[in-house]
Structures are given as structure tokens and as C-alpha cells.
């Protein structure tokens, strides 16, 4: 219950403030300046709520998986959305690579690699699957 209250409290408070502001516009004999002031306040509350929602979204955790050709999948890491980037992902893969030599992954040169990274950064996905193919040079002990 506490988790839901924490998540939805700003939304509920914003809705209540907007309803009170709209009720005040129609209820009282106000001048145009009072009406504009109320509308600006309502728009400000909506903007604050939107920014709060976006900042909470950036704190969500993203799961990173290795996905091999044979169907084997392994969750390797968990990272906050705000820290998820191509460079961070390459650093994580470098740490997992058993050899001191450079690794080569064909998936990283495909368009869908960057598309999937952008989808996570934009909040459209919460999981990233790094495809490891037979032809790739990536030494990882299962």
C-alpha cells in the first residue's frame, strides 16, 4: 500500500489542485487577471507533475541480459535508466569478457542496437538484450 501511495500521491494532489482551480474559476466573480492567474497556476502544477514523473522514470532500474544463439539467456547486470548509455554498456561487456583481447559483437553495428538503447533511455523498455552470435568474438563463461 505504501508503494502505491508514494507513486500516486503527486498525481492525486495535482488533480485535486486542478479541480479546485477550475471550480474557483466558475464559482467566483473574478476579473480576467484572476482567471489568468488561476490558469497559469494550474498549468504550473501540471508542469511540475510532469517533471516529477519524468525524474521518477529515470530512477527505474534496467535489466541487461546476454542472449546467445542457442537460446540461452543470462541476466548480467542491473543499472538505473539515467546511467544507461552505449558507453556504459560497452564497459560492462568489457568487464565480462574473459580475455584481455578486444571483443567483437556484430549486434553492436546494427541499427536495432542503437534503437534499443534509445528506447530504454526514452522509457519505452525496461530490458536490454545483448545478442551474442556464434561468429562473434566474446569469451564468456556460462
C-alpha positions in Angstrom: 0.0 0.0 0.0 2.8 2.4 0.9 4.4 1.8 -2.5 1.3 2.9 -4.3 0.8 5.9 -2.1 4.3 7.0 -2.8 3.9 6.5 -6.5 0.4 8.1 -7.0 0.4 10.8 -4.3 1.7 13.6 -6.6 -0.8 12.7 -9.3 -3.7 12.8 -6.8 -2.6 16.1 -5.3 -2.2 17.6 -8.8 -5.7 16.5 -9.8 -7.2 18.0 -6.6 -5.4 21.3 -7.1 -6.6 21.5 -10.8 -10.2 20.7 -9.8 -10.1 23.4 -7.1 -8.7 25.9 -9.5 -11.3 25.1 -12.2 -14.1 25.3 -9.6 -12.8 28.6 -8.4 -12.8 30.0 -12.0 -16.5 29.3 -12.4 -17.7 30.0 -8.8 -16.4 33.4 -8.1 -17.0 36.6 -10.0 -13.4 37.2 -11.0 -11.6 39.6 -13.3 -9.7 38.4 -16.3 -6.5 38.8 -14.4 -7.6 36.5 -11.6 -8.7 33.9 -14.2 -5.4 34.1 -16.0 -3.6 33.8 -12.7 -5.6 30.6 -11.9 -4.9 29.1 -15.3 -1.2 29.8 -15.0 -1.2 28.2 -11.6 -3.0 25.1 -13.0 -0.5 24.9 -15.9 2.4 25.2 -13.5 1.1 22.3 -11.3 0.7 20.2 -14.4 4.2 21.0 -15.5 5.6 20.2 -12.0 3.8 16.9 -12.0 5.1 16.0 -15.5 8.7 16.8 -14.4 8.3 14.8 -11.2 7.0 11.8 -13.3 9.9 12.0 -15.7 12.5 12.2 -12.9 11.0 9.1 -11.2 11.1 7.3 -14.6 14.9 8.0 -14.8 15.4 6.3 -11.4 13.9 3.0 -12.6 16.3 0.0 -13.0 17.0 -1.6 -16.3 17.9 -5.3 -16.6 20.7 -6.2 -19.1 20.7 -9.7 -20.5 23.1 -11.7 -22.7 21.2 -13.6 -25.3 23.1 -16.4 -27.1 22.2 -18.1 -30.5 21.4 -21.3 -28.7 18.6 -19.7 -26.8 20.5 -19.3 -23.5 19.8 -16.0 -21.7 21.6 -14.7 -18.7 20.8 -11.6 -16.7 24.2 -9.9 -16.2 23.6 -6.5 -14.7 21.1 -4.0 -13.4 21.5 -0.3 -13.9 19.5 2.9 -13.4 17.9 4.2 -16.6 19.6 7.6 -16.2 23.0 5.9 -16.3 22.3 3.6 -19.2 24.2 4.5 -22.3 26.2 2.9 -25.1 29.5 3.6 -23.4 28.3 2.2 -20.1 27.1 -0.9 -21.8 30.4 -1.4 -23.6 32.2 -1.0 -20.3 30.0 -3.7 -18.7 30.7 -6.0 -21.6 34.4 -5.3 -21.3 34.4 -6.4 -17.7 32.5 -9.6 -18.6 34.8 -10.5 -21.4 37.2 -13.2 -20.1 40.2 -12.4 -22.4 42.4 -9.4 -22.3 41.9 -9.0 -26.0 39.2 -6.8 -27.6 35.8 -8.3 -28.1 33.8 -8.0 -31.3 30.0 -8.2 -31.4 28.2 -7.9 -34.7 25.0 -6.8 -32.9 26.6 -3.5 -31.9 27.0 -2.4 -35.5 23.3 -2.9 -36.3 20.7 -0.2 -36.3 18.5 -2.0 -33.8 21.2 -1.9 -31.2 21.0 1.9 -31.0 17.3 1.8 -31.4 17.0 -0.4 -28.4 19.3 1.8 -26.4 17.2 4.9 -27.3 14.0 3.0 -26.4 15.4 2.4 -22.9 16.6 6.0 -22.5 13.2 7.2 -23.6 11.4 4.9 -21.1 9.8 2.6 -23.7 11.5 -0.5 -22.5 12.9 -1.8 -19.2 15.1 -4.7 -20.5 18.1 -4.8 -22.9 19.1 -8.0 -24.6 22.6 -8.1 -26.0 22.7 -10.7 -28.7 25.8 -12.8 -28.8 26.2 -14.8 -32.0 28.4 -17.8 -32.9 30.5 -15.7 -35.2 31.2 -13.1 -32.5 34.4 -12.9 -30.6 33.2 -12.7 -27.0 34.6 -15.1 -24.3 32.1 -15.5 -21.5 31.9 -18.4 -19.1 28.3 -19.5 -18.6 
